[in-house]
Amino acid sequence: MMILPLSVVLLATYDYIHANHCSTGLASYMNTRCVGLNLKFVERSGCTFTCQGVNSAGQNQITILNLVDGLPCEPCKECCNGKCRPVQFGSLNPLTLKSCAK
């Protein structure tokens, strides 16, 4: 059995809580956007998410929305106009980030 130092346990717990909070916040954001369109959240894929339901004319409606620009989507990548793109860095010292988020 391996005994980990308290600092490692606390750090792992913090990261888990942070990831959970982010995931909960993102789910809430997507659900709110879908409900605002009188639709229900269906799925997230990369930097987009899908809402689906029945419109006022009784027809099925599927709407695909982009996540917010600048949202991390993979390591060293961010959402830009619905696409997961590599983060651009400036050559200044200290290192600067050129985000597509406005």
Helices and strands as residue ranges (DSSP letters): H 6-36, E 40-45, E 48-54, E 60-66, E 72-74, E 77-80, E 83-86, E 88-90, E 96-98
